[in-house]
Amino acid sequence: QTMLRVKDPKKSVAFYQEHFGMTLIDKIEFPQYKFDLYFMTTIPKGESFSATPGSDEAHKNLWTMDGTTLELTHNYGTEDDADFKHHPGNAEKDGFGHIAFNTADVYAASAKLEAAGVAFKKKPDDGRMKGLAFVYDPDGYWVEIVKRADDSKIENEYNLSQTMLRVKDPKKSVAFYQEHFGMTLIDKIEFPQYKFDLYFMTTIPKGESFSATPGSDEAHKNLWTMDGTTLELTHNYGTEDDADFKHHPGNAEKDGFGHIAFNTADVYAASAKLEAAGVAFKKKPDDGRMKGLAFVYDPDGYWVEIVKRADDSKIENEYNLSQTMLRVK
């Protein structure tokens, strides 16, 4: 998951449904705490989803599925406040950058979105990075549109492909997600002319292998053909050598980005293992009002949620990247 806070869930859900073909697969309400969660994902073309969001069937599907969701968090009342606005990131030293979708033709997709009235941060031929685009969602979050490889087997018009976070020291961040959450570094794209590099990490299903060397042509091809979601870690040169440098990881007042999340079979056992390895906790499973889930800090202070997957899930990995959480107005 990637969690983002949104101002008005009706507008946000409709935006991702209408423009990016996502499906609302579940809604979890917490009226006692005055917030609701909306879970959206890309359903592969040819597959169907019939469960009603909020139903027991939808809840079960959410915690058994092998895929990544966009978790939109709505705190009651923000939609009625004309002056309210979440901070969407991308100010100086902000850590969260954007979410991204792959598509077959960025130019055709951009023309279609423009015709539908979607606002652009960057059109495909603007700026120094040609062939990719950024649009704004209703809360001002940046949504990147990236071309998938021509021989990709994905048939959807769009598929949720990335969550981008800026990191201070890529060696520490890559090692953290490899060692503690079983992720694999599947590619590295270097931009020395612009003084930044991109590191792409994902969960490789147990039993499958990945042999391409990050940075190789084979790795680049795999990145743009794969049907899955990556964690894109962006490193701007020199931050690792500045003792005082720190990215803003979100979760201050009115911040939109919340956290990423991993599912696991046993949150308590996972938490004990992480604690023994010296990982710092924001919340242990029995802390606070929400029992049975945990939050840890990554090397940049981003919150990483640990959530129990359903007992009958077919996922065999110790962890799988499951959510991106955004707050909505």
Secondary structure, 3 states (H helix, E strand, C coil): CEEEEECCHHHHHHHHHHHHCCEEEEEEEECCCCEEEEEEECCCCCCCCCCCCCCHHHHHHHHHCCCCEEEEEEECCHHHCCCCCCECCCCCCECEEEEEEEECCHHHHHHHHHHCCCCEEECCCCCCCCCCEEEECCCCCEEEEEECCCCCCCCCCCEEEEEEEECCCHHHHHHHHHHHHCCEEEEEEEECCCCEEEEEEECCCCCCCCCCCCCCHHHHHHHHHCCCCEEEEEEECCHHHCCCCCCECCCCCCECEEEEEEEECCHHHHHHHHHHCCCCEEECCCCCCCCCCEEEECCCCCEEEEEECCCCCCCCCCEEEEEEEEEEC
